[in-house]
Amino acid sequence: MSAPVDTVLFDIDDTLCAYRRSGAEVLAAAFEAAGVEPFFAIEDYYDRYSRFADRTDSIRELRTACFAAIADERGHDPDRGRTVAAAYTAERDQWNVDALPGAREAVNRLTADHRLGVVTNGAPGMQAKKLAAIGLDDAFEVVIHAGYDAPAKPDPAPFRRALDALDTDPSSTVHVGNSLTSDVPGAQAAGLRAAWLSDGSTPDPVPAYTLDSMADLHDPPWRR
């Protein structure tokens, strides 16, 4: 029998909130603004994110280094990648985030009888602004910025760091996230149960719980 859940950790991006424009839309706008013919897709950036997180101090530095490396790999001048990165930053910074439906209420309900934390891949300053924008900047006892405070997810280290900070046990902790490549395997590797915010695909690895929306946490599945 599973231990009762007393702690919930959350991802931020596409779990608690989402940009009003997708990364693919922003990248397309960045190529256009920079006057550069597109030479990579947004997935190429996401796939390389963890490689640069440990060696850069901000999301702008990370993006610049990553885009320059992709340009070099594809036979372009790295400065072309840096130009696109600057345009991407300008386009992204013009847009704020919105809370996902049900996210704020889920956090507010769970805080009554759970300890709450965040484990997110992302720069501290950028992620703090997102939590503030959706009114959840004071909702969590601990926020671990994977890739900065610890290795990026799916490494189990950031989850363990959150557990240590909360002085709680993995067997009584659930991590809520949308990613089958970082959230679910990372949480499972750290001994946590994973609650996956579904995108309609067949999950692999298989989480302990599948959520159709954040509203499913208003009556969390581990209580049913």
C-alpha positions in Angstrom: 0.0 0.0 0.0 1.3 3.5 -1.0 2.2 5.9 1.8 -0.2 8.8 2.2 0.8 11.9 0.2 1.8 14.9 2.3 4.0 16.7 -0.2 3.4 17.9 -3.7 6.1 19.3 -6.1 5.2 21.2 -9.3 6.8 21.9 -12.6 6.2 25.5 -13.8 6.2 25.6 -17.6 3.1 24.1 -19.3 2.1 22.8 -15.9 1.3 25.9 -13.7 1.5 28.4 -16.6 2.1 28.7 -20.3 3.3 31.4 -22.6 0.7 33.1 -24.7 2.7 32.1 -27.7 4.4 28.8 -28.2 8.1 28.5 -28.5 7.7 27.5 -32.1 5.7 30.7 -32.8 8.3 32.9 -31.0 11.2 31.2 -32.9 9.5 31.8 -36.3 9.0 35.5 -35.3 12.6 35.7 -34.2 13.9 34.4 -37.6 11.7 36.9 -39.4 12.8 39.8 -37.2 16.5 38.9 -37.6 16.2 38.5 -41.3 17.5 35.0 -41.2 16.2 32.0 -43.0 15.1 29.4 -40.5 17.7 26.7 -40.0 16.5 24.8 -36.9 13.3 23.9 -35.1 12.3 24.8 -31.5 12.8 21.1 -30.5 16.5 21.4 -31.4 16.8 24.1 -28.8 14.8 22.2 -26.2 16.8 19.0 -26.8 20.1 20.9 -26.1 18.8 22.9 -23.1 20.3 20.8 -20.4 23.7 20.8 -22.0 24.0 24.5 -21.5 22.2 25.0 -18.2 25.1 24.1 -16.0 27.6 26.4 -17.8 25.5 29.6 -18.2 24.2 32.0 -15.5 21.0 33.2 -17.2 18.4 32.1 -19.7 19.7 34.8 -22.2 23.2 33.4 -21.9 22.0 29.9 -22.3 19.9 30.7 -25.4 22.7 32.7 -27.0 25.2 29.9 -26.4 22.8 27.2 -27.6 21.7 29.0 -30.8 25.3 29.8 -31.6 26.2 26.1 -31.2 23.3 25.0 -33.4 24.3 27.5 -36.1 27.9 26.1 -36.0 26.6 22.5 -36.2 24.5 23.4 -39.2 27.3 25.1 -41.1 26.4 28.7 -40.3 28.3 31.5 -38.7 27.7 31.2 -34.9 27.0 35.0 -34.9 23.9 34.2 -37.0 22.7 32.0 -34.1 23.4 34.8 -31.6 21.4 37.3 -33.7 18.4 34.9 -33.7 18.8 34.4 -30.0 18.6 38.2 -29.4 15.5 38.4 -31.6 14.0 35.5 -29.7 14.6 37.2 -26.4 13.0 40.4 -27.6 10.0 38.5 -29.0 9.6 36.4 -25.8 10.0 39.3 -23.4 7.1 41.1 -25.0 4.7 38.4 -23.9 3.6 37.3 -20.5 2.3 34.0 -19.2 -1.2 32.9 -18.2 -2.0 30.3 -15.5 -3.3 27.1 -16.8 -7.0 26.5 -16.1 -7.4 25.2 -12.6 -3.8 25.6 -11.6 -4.1 28.4 -9.0 -7.1 26.8 -7.4 -5.3 23.4 -7.3 -2.4 25.0 -5.5 -4.6 26.9 -3.1 -6.6 23.8 -2.2 -3.6 21.5 -1.8 -1.8 24.0 0.5 -4.4 23.3 3.2 -3.0 19.8 4.0 0.2 19.4 1.9 3.6 20.9 1.8 4.3 22.4 -1.6 7.4 23.0 -3.6 8.6 23.5 -7.2 11.2 21.7 -9.2 11.6 23.5 -12.5 14.1 23.6 -15.4 14.8 27.3 -15.9 16.7 30.3 -14.8 15.8 31.7 -11.3 14.9 35.2 -12.4 12.8 34.1 -15.3 10.9 31.5 -13.3 10.3 33.8 -10.4 8.7 36.3 -12.8 6.3 33.6 -14.1 5.2 32.6 -10.6 4.6 36.3 -9.7 2.7 36.8 -12.9 0.2 34.1 -12.0 0.0 35.1 -8.4 1.8 32.1 -6.9 5.1 33.6 -5.9 4.4 33.1 -2.2 2.7 29.7 -2.6 5.7 27.3 -2.2 8.1 26.5 0.6 10.9 25.8 -1.7 11.7 26.4 -5.4 14.5 24.4 -7.0 15.8 25.7 -10.3 17.2 22.6 -12.0 20.1 23.4 -14.2 21.2 26.1 -11.7 20.7 24.9 -8.1 21.2 21.3 -9.2 21.5 19.4 -12.5 18.6 19.7 -14.9 15.7 17.3 -14.9 15.4 14.4 -15.6 18.4 14.0 -13.2 17.0 13.0 -9.9 19.2 15.4 -8.0 16.8 18.5 -8.1 14.0 16.4 -6.7 16.2 15.1 -3.9 17.3 18.6 -3.1 13.6 19.7 -2.8 12.9 16.7 -0.5 15.9 17.6 1.7 14.8 21.2 1.9 11.3 20.1 3.0 12.6 17.3 5.2 10.1 14.9 3.6 10.2 11.4 2.2 10.0 10.5 -1.5 7.4 7.8 -0.8 4.9 10.4 0.4 5.6 12.9 -2.4 4.0 13.5 -5.8 5.6 15.5 -8.5 3.2 17.2 -11.0 4.5 17.9 -14.5 3.7 17.8 -18.2 7.0 16.3 -19.6 7.5 12.6 -20.3 11.2 13.3 -20.8 12.0 15.3 -17.7 9.2 15.4 -15.1 8.0 11.8 -15.1 11.4 9.9 -15.4 13.2 12.4 -13.1 10.6 12.1 -10.4 10.5 8.3 -10.7 14.3 8.1 -10.5 14.1 10.0 -7.2 11.5 7.6 -5.8 8.6 10.0 -6.1 5.2 9.3 -7.6 4.6 11.2 -10.9 1.4 12.9 -11.8 1.5 13.7 -15.5 -0.5 16.5 -17.1 -1.6 14.7 -20.2 -1.2 16.0 -23.8 -3.3 13.1 -25.1 -0.4 10.9 -26.1 0.4 7.4 -24.7 2.7 7.9 -21.7 6.1 6.3 -21.6 7.2 6.0 -18.9 3.9 5.4 -17.2 3.1 7.8 -14.4 1.3 6.9 -11.2 -1.4 9.4 -12.1 -2.6 11.0 -15.3 -4.3 14.4 -15.2 -6.6 15.6 -17.9 -6.2 19.1 -16.5 -5.0 20.9 -13.4 -8.5 20.9 -12.2 -8.1 17.2 -11.5 -6.0 18.2 -8.5 -9.0 19.9 -6.9 -9.8 16.4 -5.7 -6.4 14.8 -6.1 -6.3 11.2 -7.4 -4.2 9.9 -4.4 -7.2 10.6 -2.2 -9.6 8.5 -4.3 
